[in-house]
Amino acid sequence: MRTDERIVQAMAELLRVQGYGATGVKQVAAAAQAPIGSIYHHFPGGKREIAAAVLRTTGAAYIQLVPLLLDPYDDLVAGVGAFFEAAADDMENTGWANMCPVGTVTGEVADSEPGIRAVAAEVIGSWVDDASAYLVGRGVADPDARAVVFAMLGSLEGAFILSRGLRSSEPLRAAGRAMAAYVATVPQGAPARS
């Protein structure tokens, strides 16, 4: 793995575990097994630039979970419920680890780091666009698809926080049932053919 990739991967894990404020450049260098000079060689903007790269990288990876988790289900309602069940199982199996560095960092620095907030907005916007397009392909009309995506993201991110704080999967499972019930009310036509 290239040094810049190790740096991004190390920063992603540190952000996931302890957040932006508690993560320092020396800590990133140690976790990446890279000299501190390599940090600034690859990321002249330092911590902010690495964090922006992490948000873009993890954001691009996380959106791939939508088709991965929903494609096995012909019934979108069942798929949405299973999506949240999988998230609940993952949190339990990882000892309540933070599941989304994008959401965590956004909540932590939205008012103090406008550049990172802008990158987070870019990532979240791409999630909405990509997941909406996916749902349209599954037969949900465009305005409804966007509403479903916003509701799912809000429910998922909120349930992550509640589940971590309570050390319980109950918030994620309840959010999944609520989202499945909501999706059941959304008109769905025939899926688009590829």
C-alpha positions as CSV (number, residue, x, y, z in Angstrom):
1,M,0.0,0.0,0.0
2,R,1.3,3.5,-0.9
3,T,2.3,5.9,1.9
4,D,-0.5,8.3,1.1
5,E,-3.1,5.5,1.2
6,R,-1.7,4.3,4.6
7,I,-2.0,7.9,5.9
8,V,-5.6,8.2,4.8
9,Q,-6.4,4.7,6.2
10,A,-4.8,5.5,9.6
11,M,-6.6,8.9,9.8
12,A,-9.9,7.2,8.9
13,E,-9.5,4.7,11.8
14,L,-8.5,7.5,14.2
15,L,-11.4,9.6,13.2
16,R,-13.8,6.7,13.5
17,V,-12.5,5.9,17.0
18,Q,-11.8,9.3,18.5
19,G,-13.0,12.1,16.2
20,Y,-11.3,15.0,14.6
21,G,-10.3,17.1,17.6
22,A,-8.5,14.3,19.4
23,T,-6.5,13.3,16.4
24,G,-3.1,14.8,15.9
25,V,-0.7,14.7,12.9
26,K,2.0,12.9,15.0
27,Q,-0.6,10.2,15.9
28,V,-1.5,9.8,12.3
29,A,2.1,9.4,11.3
30,A,2.7,6.8,13.9
31,A,-0.5,4.9,13.0
32,A,0.5,5.0,9.3
33,Q,4.1,4.0,10.1
34,A,5.2,7.0,8.1
35,P,7.7,9.7,8.9
36,I,6.0,13.0,9.8
37,G,7.6,14.5,6.7
38,S,5.6,12.1,4.6
39,I,2.4,13.5,6.0
40,Y,3.2,17.0,4.7
41,H,4.8,15.7,1.5
42,H,1.5,14.0,0.6
43,F,-0.8,16.4,2.4
44,P,0.7,19.9,2.5
45,G,-2.5,21.1,4.2
46,G,-1.8,18.8,7.1
47,K,-4.6,17.4,9.3
48,R,-7.4,19.3,7.4
49,E,-6.3,17.9,4.0
50,I,-6.0,14.4,5.3
51,A,-9.4,14.6,6.9
52,A,-10.9,15.9,3.6
53,A,-9.3,12.9,1.8
54,V,-10.8,10.5,4.4
55,L,-14.3,11.9,4.1
56,R,-14.1,11.6,0.3
57,T,-12.6,8.1,0.4
58,T,-14.9,6.7,3.1
59,G,-17.9,8.5,1.6
60,A,-17.3,6.8,-1.8
61,A,-16.9,3.4,0.0
62,Y,-20.0,3.8,2.2
63,I,-22.4,4.6,-0.7
64,Q,-21.5,1.3,-2.2
65,L,-23.3,-0.4,0.8
66,V,-26.7,0.8,-0.6
67,P,-26.8,-1.6,-3.6
68,L,-24.7,-4.2,-1.7
69,L,-27.3,-4.5,1.1
70,L,-30.5,-3.8,-0.9
71,D,-29.9,-5.7,-4.2
72,P,-30.5,-9.1,-2.6
73,Y,-34.1,-8.1,-1.8
74,D,-36.8,-7.8,-4.5
75,D,-39.0,-6.2,-1.9
76,L,-37.5,-2.7,-1.1
77,V,-39.3,-2.6,2.2
78,A,-37.7,-5.8,3.4
79,G,-34.3,-4.6,2.1
80,V,-34.5,-1.3,4.0
81,G,-35.3,-3.2,7.2
82,A,-32.4,-5.6,6.6
83,F,-30.1,-2.7,5.9
84,F,-30.7,-1.3,9.4
85,E,-30.5,-4.9,10.9
86,A,-27.1,-5.2,9.3
87,A,-26.0,-1.9,10.8
88,A,-27.2,-3.0,14.2
89,D,-25.3,-6.3,14.0
90,D,-22.1,-4.5,12.8
91,M,-22.3,-2.1,15.8
92,E,-22.8,-5.0,18.2
93,N,-20.0,-7.0,16.7
94,T,-17.5,-4.2,16.7
95,G,-18.1,-3.3,20.4
96,W,-20.2,-0.2,19.5
97,A,-17.5,1.3,17.2
98,N,-18.4,4.5,15.4
99,M,-19.8,3.4,12.1
100,C,-19.5,6.5,10.0
101,P,-16.6,8.9,10.2
102,V,-18.4,11.3,7.8
103,G,-21.3,11.8,10.2
104,T,-19.0,12.0,13.2
105,V,-16.6,14.5,11.8
106,T,-19.5,16.6,10.3
107,G,-21.2,16.8,13.6
108,E,-17.9,17.7,15.4
109,V,-16.5,20.4,13.1
110,A,-19.5,21.8,11.1
111,D,-19.1,25.2,12.8
112,S,-15.4,25.3,13.5
113,E,-13.9,23.9,10.2
114,P,-15.8,25.3,7.2
115,G,-13.5,23.7,4.7
116,I,-14.1,20.2,6.1
117,R,-17.8,21.0,6.5
118,A,-17.9,21.8,2.8
119,V,-16.2,18.5,1.9
120,A,-18.7,16.7,4.1
121,A,-21.6,18.5,2.3
122,E,-20.1,17.4,-1.0
123,V,-19.9,13.8,0.2
124,I,-23.4,13.8,1.7
125,G,-24.7,15.4,-1.5
126,S,-23.2,12.6,-3.5
127,W,-24.8,10.1,-1.2
128,V,-28.2,11.6,-1.8
129,D,-27.7,11.8,-5.5
130,D,-26.3,8.3,-5.9
131,A,-28.8,6.6,-3.5
132,S,-31.7,8.5,-5.1
133,A,-30.6,7.3,-8.5
134,Y,-30.4,3.8,-7.2
135,L,-34.0,4.0,-5.7
136,V,-35.3,5.5,-9.0
137,G,-33.8,2.4,-10.7
138,R,-35.8,0.3,-8.2
139,G,-39.0,2.0,-9.2
140,V,-39.3,4.9,-6.7
141,A,-40.2,8.3,-8.3
142,D,-37.4,10.9,-8.1
143,P,-38.9,13.3,-5.5
144,D,-39.9,10.4,-3.3
145,A,-36.5,8.8,-3.7
146,R,-34.7,11.9,-2.4
147,A,-37.1,12.1,0.5
148,V,-36.5,8.4,1.3
149,V,-32.7,8.9,1.2
150,F,-32.8,11.9,3.5
151,A,-35.0,10.0,5.9
152,M,-32.7,7.0,5.8
153,L,-29.5,9.0,6.3
154,G,-31.0,11.0,9.1
155,S,-32.4,7.9,10.8
156,L,-29.2,5.9,10.4
157,E,-26.8,8.7,11.6
158,G,-29.1,9.5,14.6
159,A,-29.5,5.8,15.5
160,F,-25.7,5.3,15.3
161,I,-25.3,8.0,18.0
162,L,-28.1,6.6,20.2
163,S,-26.8,3.1,19.8
164,R,-23.3,4.0,20.7
165,G,-24.4,6.1,23.7
166,L,-26.7,3.4,25.0
167,R,-24.6,0.4,24.0
168,S,-27.7,-1.0,22.5
169,S,-28.8,-2.0,19.0
170,E,-32.4,-1.1,19.9
171,P,-32.2,2.4,18.3
172,L,-31.0,1.0,15.0
173,R,-33.5,-1.8,15.0
174,A,-36.4,0.7,15.8
175,A,-35.2,3.1,13.1
176,G,-35.1,0.2,10.7
177,R,-38.7,-0.7,11.4
178,A,-39.8,2.9,11.2
179,M,-38.0,3.4,7.8
180,A,-39.4,0.1,6.4
181,A,-42.9,1.3,7.4
182,Y,-42.2,4.7,5.7
183,V,-40.9,3.1,2.5
184,A,-44.0,0.9,2.4
185,T,-46.1,4.1,2.0
186,V,-44.0,5.4,-0.9
187,P,-45.4,4.6,-4.3
188,Q,-43.2,2.3,-6.3
189,G,-43.5,1.5,-10.0
190,A,-41.7,-1.2,-12.0
191,P,-37.9,-1.2,-11.5
192,A,-35.9,0.3,-14.4
193,R,-34.4,-2.3,-16.7
194,S,-30.6,-2.2,-17.2
